[in-house]
């Protein structure tokens, strides 16, 4: 829910669409910025593993002044000849190379880190989908809060009109004084509701601005209305097939399984013989001018014979890690099934609730009109009108909640399918 503010606030009011909000969140949301560092970390680990397979070349230049006791190195000299030689200078300039010719452990370590990079990239894409979902939800919440605020203002205006109407009818002797008091109480209640709703709408907009990293203090308005787009035409089986192919968290889990398999193979490879080439070339002499060229080339076959149970211990650890990764993959596959099934259930239920709420809102509006006419005609008191007002308020709230829930269900379906970044505009209708 955090974001890194970018830019400076302008004096005007910035229009902000749901598409703009999502785009800004993808650039400035704190969670996504932090997720990006995990990809860089994984790529760094991949380069470290790859360095074991690539040539390692080093250069060295040294100038040494020495004085040596030859007897200490096993060169006894005849009597009368001093055993100490020097001081003298040794100049050496040399380039050395080390190259793995056959090293199955290093090869599989490189494969492991390649899969870890792929897993980190999928995880980053999953983080983008979550940011898209969260920012779209925050925008929809702000829209719903503004709709509730507008509805509360309309209720207050209606209550005010009814209060004035009751006062006029009281002066004409058509209604009793209790009707005026009831109307005034209803007006006060509507005013409180309007104030609270306006405050909630302002706080929802602040939460949205924080999430998408708007400049601190920037005034903005929501340029979209709550959109209504029908449910995408697909079956549950089609959705599941798409989710298994597209969900970045599922793809990341698969890459982590393959990384664990490569890590296990690397343990086995470290216990097998490896072949390395070491070579160097340079010039050595008493002075740089008198130095002559020398070189050495050595092929080394390393054969592990006994390592005190280290290989067995590492293999047990690798087997345990691999088992955990496979279990996580299977659990996630099951979770995706239930996520998609629940998303379709929520879509169906919220769609039906929205249809009912739409009809109820229209009926409540007609009921209020008729009750006001009956009150004006003096054939009913304003209890009936107040009840009709409350019915309108409830119907409006149910409609706003139904429309919000319906759109959130579609956004969650896009997230469950693993295509939130690509499909959210289609599912929510884009700019309207």
MITOR-729982 format. One line per 5 residues: number of its first residue (from 1); their letters; for each residue x, y, z of C-alpha. Coordinates in steps of 0.25 Angstrom, whole numbers, plus 5000, padded with zeros to 4 digits. Each point is the difference from the previous one (the first is absolute). Layout:
BEGIN
NUM	A	X,Y,Z ~ ...
This chain:
BEGIN
1	XXXXX	5000,5000,5000 ~ 5012,5009,5000 ~ 5006,5008,4988 ~ 5012,5009,4997 ~ 4995,5014,4997
6	XXXXX	5006,5005,4987 ~ 4999,5014,4994 ~ 4995,5013,5006 ~ 4985,5004,5003 ~ 4994,5009,4990
11	XXXXX	4990,5011,5003 ~ 4989,4994,4992 ~ 4991,4988,5002 ~ 5006,4988,4993 ~ 4989,4991,4993
16	XXXXX	5004,4985,5003 ~ 4994,4989,4993 ~ 5001,4985,5004 ~ 5010,4998,4989 ~ 5008,5011,5005
21	XXXXX	5000,4995,5014 ~ 5004,4986,4996 ~ 5012,5006,4991 ~ 5005,5009,5012 ~ 4999,4988,5010
26	XXXXX	5008,4992,4991 ~ 5011,5011,5000 ~ 5000,5005,5014 ~ 4994,4989,5009 ~ 5009,4996,5011
31	XXXXX	4997,4985,5000 ~ 5004,4999,4985 ~ 5012,5009,5002 ~ 5005,4990,5011 ~ 4996,4988,4991
36	XXXXX	5009,5005,4989 ~ 5012,4999,5009 ~ 4998,4985,5002 ~ 5002,4998,4985 ~ 5013,5008,5000
41	XXXXX	5005,4991,5012 ~ 4997,4987,4992 ~ 5007,5005,4988 ~ 5012,5003,5008 ~ 5000,4986,5006
46	XXXXX	4999,4995,4986 ~ 5013,5007,4995 ~ 5007,4995,5013 ~ 4996,4985,4996 ~ 5003,5003,4985
51	XXXXX	5014,5005,5004 ~ 5004,4986,5004 ~ 4998,4995,4986 ~ 5006,5012,4992 ~ 5015,5003,4999
56	XXXXX	5007,5007,5012 ~ 5011,5008,4995 ~ 5009,5008,5010 ~ 5012,5009,4998 ~ 5011,5002,5010
61	XXXXX	5013,5009,4999 ~ 5010,4999,5012 ~ 5014,5005,5003 ~ 5007,4993,5012 ~ 5013,5002,5007
66	XXXXX	5005,4987,5007 ~ 5011,4995,5008 ~ 5000,4985,5001 ~ 5007,4989,5008 ~ 5002,4989,4991
71	XXXXX	5003,4990,5011 ~ 4986,5002,5005 ~ 4994,4995,4987 ~ 5009,4988,4999 ~ 5012,5005,4992
76	XXXXX	5012,4998,5009 ~ 5012,5007,4995 ~ 5015,4996,5001 ~ 5008,5006,5012 ~ 5004,5014,4998
81	XXXXX	4989,5004,4991 ~ 4989,5008,5007 ~ 4987,4994,5000 ~ 4992,5013,4999 ~ 4998,5005,4986
86	XXXXX	4996,5015,4997 ~ 4994,5009,5002 ~ 4995,5000,4985 ~ 4987,5004,4993 ~ 4989,4991,4993
91	XXXXX	4991,5007,4990 ~ 4988,4991,4996 ~ 4988,5005,4991 ~ 4990,4988,4997 ~ 4986,4997,4995
96	XXXXX	4993,4988,5006 ~ 4988,4993,4995 ~ 4991,4990,5007 ~ 4989,4992,4992 ~ 4990,4989,5004
101	XXXXX	5000,4990,4989 ~ 4990,4990,5006 ~ 4994,5004,5014 ~ 4986,4994,5001 ~ 4998,5007,5014
106	XXXXX	5003,5014,4994 ~ 4991,4997,4988 ~ 4988,4996,5008 ~ 5002,5012,5010 ~ 4999,5009,4988
111	XXXXX	4987,4993,4995 ~ 4995,5002,5014 ~ 5002,5015,5000 ~ 4994,5001,4986 ~ 4987,4994,5006
116	XXXXX	5001,5009,5012 ~ 5001,5012,4991 ~ 4988,4995,4992 ~ 4992,4998,5013 ~ 5004,5014,5005
121	XXXXX	4995,5006,4987 ~ 4987,4993,5001 ~ 4999,5004,5014 ~ 5002,5014,4996 ~ 4989,4999,4989
126	XXXXX	4991,4994,5011 ~ 5003,5013,5008 ~ 4996,5008,4989 ~ 4987,4993,4999 ~ 4997,5002,5015
131	XXXXX	5004,5015,4998 ~ 4990,5001,4989 ~ 4989,4993,5008 ~ 5003,5009,5013 ~ 5000,5013,4992
136	XXXXX	4987,4996,4992 ~ 4994,4996,5013 ~ 5004,5013,5007 ~ 4994,5008,4988 ~ 4987,4992,5000
141	XXXXX	4999,5003,5015 ~ 5003,5015,4998 ~ 4989,5000,4989 ~ 4990,4992,5009 ~ 5003,5010,5012
146	XXXXX	4997,5012,4991 ~ 4988,4993,4995 ~ 4995,4998,5014 ~ 5004,5015,5003 ~ 4992,5004,4988
151	XXXXX	4988,4992,5005 ~ 5001,5005,5014 ~ 4999,5014,4994 ~ 4988,4997,4992 ~ 4994,4994,5012
156	XXXXX	5003,5013,5008 ~ 4994,5008,4989 ~ 4987,4992,5000 ~ 4999,5000,5015 ~ 5002,5016,4999
161	XXXXX	4989,5001,4990 ~ 4991,4991,5008 ~ 5003,5008,5013 ~ 4996,5013,4992 ~ 4988,4993,4994
166	XXXXX	4995,4995,5014 ~ 5002,5014,5006 ~ 4991,5006,4989 ~ 4990,4990,5001 ~ 4999,5002,5015
171	XXXXX	4998,5015,4998 ~ 4989,4996,4991 ~ 4994,4991,5011 ~ 5001,4988,4991 ~ 5009,4992,5009
176	XXXXX	5003,5000,5015 ~ 5013,5005,5007 ~ 5005,4986,5002 ~ 5002,4999,4985 ~ 5009,5012,5000
181	XXXXX	5008,4995,5012 ~ 5002,4986,4993 ~ 5005,5007,4987 ~ 5010,5009,5008 ~ 5005,4987,5007
186	XXXXX	5002,4993,4986 ~ 5007,5013,4995 ~ 5010,5000,5011 ~ 5002,4985,4998 ~ 5003,5002,4986
191	XXXXX	5009,5012,5002 ~ 5008,4991,5010 ~ 5001,4989,4989 ~ 5004,5009,4989 ~ 5011,5006,5009
196	XXXXX	5005,4986,5003 ~ 4999,4995,4986 ~ 5008,5012,4995 ~ 5011,4997,5010 ~ 5001,4986,4996
201	XXXXX	5001,5004,4985 ~ 5011,5009,5003 ~ 5008,4989,5008 ~ 4998,4990,4989 ~ 5006,5010,4990
206	XXXXX	5012,5003,5009 ~ 5002,4985,5002 ~ 5000,4999,4984 ~ 5010,5011,4999 ~ 5009,4994,5010
211	XXXXX	5000,4986,4993 ~ 5003,5006,4986 ~ 5011,5010,5004 ~ 4993,5013,4996 ~ 5008,5012,5004
216	XXXXX	4997,5004,5015 ~ 4989,5010,5001 ~ 4995,4998,4985 ~ 4985,5002,4998 ~ 4993,4991,4991
221	XXXXX	4987,4995,4995 ~ 4995,4987,4996 ~ 4997,5001,4985 ~ 4993,4986,4998 ~ 4987,4996,5005
226	XXXXX	4997,4986,5006 ~ 5000,4992,4987 ~ 4991,4988,4997 ~ 5005,4990,4991 ~ 4994,4986,4998
231	XXXXX	5007,4987,5005 ~ 5011,4995,4991 ~ 4995,4989,4991 ~ 5008,4988,5005 ~ 4997,4987,5007
236	XXXXX	5007,4995,5013 ~ 5008,4990,4992 ~ 5005,5010,4990 ~ 5004,5010,5012 ~ 5007,4989,5007
241	XXXXX	5008,4996,4988 ~ 5004,5015,4998 ~ 5003,5001,5015 ~ 5010,4988,5000 ~ 5007,5006,4987
246	XXXXX	5000,5015,5004 ~ 5000,5001,5016 ~ 5014,5006,5003 ~ 5000,4994,5014 ~ 4998,4986,4994
251	XXXXX	5011,5002,4989 ~ 5009,5005,5011 ~ 4997,4987,5009 ~ 5003,4991,4988 ~ 5014,5008,4998
256	XXXXX	5003,4998,5015 ~ 4997,4985,4998 ~ 5010,4999,4988 ~ 5010,5009,5008 ~ 4999,4989,5012
261	XXXXX	5002,4989,4990 ~ 5013,5007,4994 ~ 5005,5002,5014 ~ 4999,4986,5003 ~ 5007,4996,4987
266	XXXXX	5011,5010,5004 ~ 5002,4992,5013 ~ 5002,4988,4992 ~ 5009,5007,4990 ~ 5009,5005,5011
271	XXXXX	5002,4985,5004 ~ 5005,4996,4986 ~ 5013,5003,4994 ~ 5003,5014,4994 ~ 5010,5004,4990
276	XXXXX	5006,5014,5000 ~ 5011,5007,4992 ~ 5010,5010,5006 ~ 5010,5008,4992 ~ 5008,5012,5001
281	XXXXX	5010,5008,4991 ~ 5009,5011,5004 ~ 5015,5006,5001 ~ 5009,4998,5012 ~ 5014,5005,5002
286	XXXXX	5009,5009,5009 ~ 4995,5012,4993 ~ 4989,5004,4991 ~ 5010,5001,4989 ~ 5006,4986,5002
291	XXXXX	4987,4993,5002 ~ 4998,4988,4991 ~ 4986,4993,4997 ~ 4996,4988,5007 ~ 4987,4992,5001
296	XXXXX	4993,4988,5006 ~ 4988,4992,4996 ~ 4994,4990,5009 ~ 4987,4991,4999 ~ 4995,4996,5014
301	XXXXX	4990,4988,5002 ~ 4994,5001,5014 ~ 4994,4987,5005 ~ 4992,5001,5013 ~ 5003,4988,5008
306	XXXXX	4995,5002,5014 ~ 4994,5013,5006 ~ 4995,4995,5013 ~ 4985,4999,4997 ~ 4999,5014,4995
311	XXXXX	4994,4996,4987 ~ 4990,4991,5006 ~ 4996,5011,5010 ~ 4999,5010,4988 ~ 4992,4990,4992
316	XXXXX	4990,4998,5011 ~ 4998,5015,5001 ~ 4998,5001,4985 ~ 4990,4989,5001 ~ 4992,5007,5011
321	XXXXX	5000,5013,4993 ~ 4995,4993,4987 ~ 4989,4993,5007 ~ 4996,5014,5006 ~ 5000,5007,4987
326	XXXXX	4991,4989,4993 ~ 4990,5000,5012 ~ 4999,5015,4998 ~ 4998,4999,4985 ~ 4989,4990,5003
331	XXXXX	4994,5008,5011 ~ 5000,5012,4991 ~ 4993,4992,4988 ~ 4989,4996,5010 ~ 4999,5015,5005
336	XXXXX	4999,5005,4985 ~ 4988,4990,4998 ~ 4993,5005,5012 ~ 5003,5015,4997 ~ 4994,4999,4986
341	XXXXX	4988,4992,5005 ~ 4997,5011,5011 ~ 5002,5011,4990 ~ 4990,4994,4991 ~ 4990,4998,5012
346	XXXXX	5003,5015,5004 ~ 4997,5005,4986 ~ 4987,4993,4999 ~ 4995,5004,5014 ~ 5005,5014,4999
351	XXXXX	4994,5001,4986 ~ 4986,4995,5005 ~ 5001,5009,5012 ~ 5003,5012,4991 ~ 4988,4997,4991
356	XXXXX	4991,4999,5013 ~ 5006,5013,5005 ~ 4997,5007,4987 ~ 4986,4997,5000 ~ 4998,5003,5015
361	XXXXX	5006,5014,4998 ~ 4990,5003,4989 ~ 4988,4995,5008 ~ 5005,5007,5013 ~ 5001,5013,4991
366	XXXXX	4985,4998,4996 ~ 4996,4997,5014 ~ 5006,5013,5005 ~ 4993,5008,4989 ~ 4986,4994,5003
371	XXXXX	5002,5002,5015 ~ 5004,5015,4998 ~ 4987,5002,4991 ~ 4992,4993,5011 ~ 5006,5009,5011
376	XXXXX	4998,5012,4992 ~ 4985,4996,4997 ~ 4998,4999,5015 ~ 4996,4985,4999 ~ 5012,4995,5008
381	XXXXX	5010,5005,5010 ~ 5015,5001,4998 ~ 5003,4987,5007 ~ 4997,4994,4987 ~ 5009,5010,4993
386	XXXXX	5011,4997,5010 ~ 4999,4985,4998 ~ 5001,5002,4985 ~ 5012,5009,5002 ~ 5007,4989,5008
391	XXXXX	4996,4990,4989 ~ 5007,5009,4989 ~ 5012,5002,5009 ~ 5001,4985,5002 ~ 4998,4997,4985
396	XXXXX	5011,5009,4996 ~ 5010,4994,5010 ~ 4996,4986,4995 ~ 5002,5005,4986 ~ 5013,5006,5002
401	XXXXX	5005,4988,5008 ~ 4995,4991,4990 ~ 5007,5007,4989 ~ 5013,5001,5007 ~ 5000,4986,5004
406	XXXXX	4997,4996,4986 ~ 5012,5007,4994 ~ 5009,4995,5012 ~ 4996,4986,4996 ~ 5004,5002,4986
411	XXXXX	5013,5006,5004 ~ 5003,4988,5009 ~ 4996,4991,4989 ~ 5011,5007,4991 ~ 5010,4999,5011
416	XXXXX	4996,4985,5002 ~ 5002,4998,4985 ~ 5014,5006,5001 ~ 4996,5011,4990 ~ 4997,5012,5009
421	XXXXX	5009,5009,4993 ~ 4995,4997,4986 ~ 4985,4997,5003 ~ 4997,5010,5011 ~ 4996,5011,4990
426	XXXXX	4991,4990,4992 ~ 4993,4995,5012 ~ 4998,5014,5006 ~ 4996,5007,4987 ~ 5012,5009,4999
431	XX	4998,5015,5000 ~ 4985,5004,5000
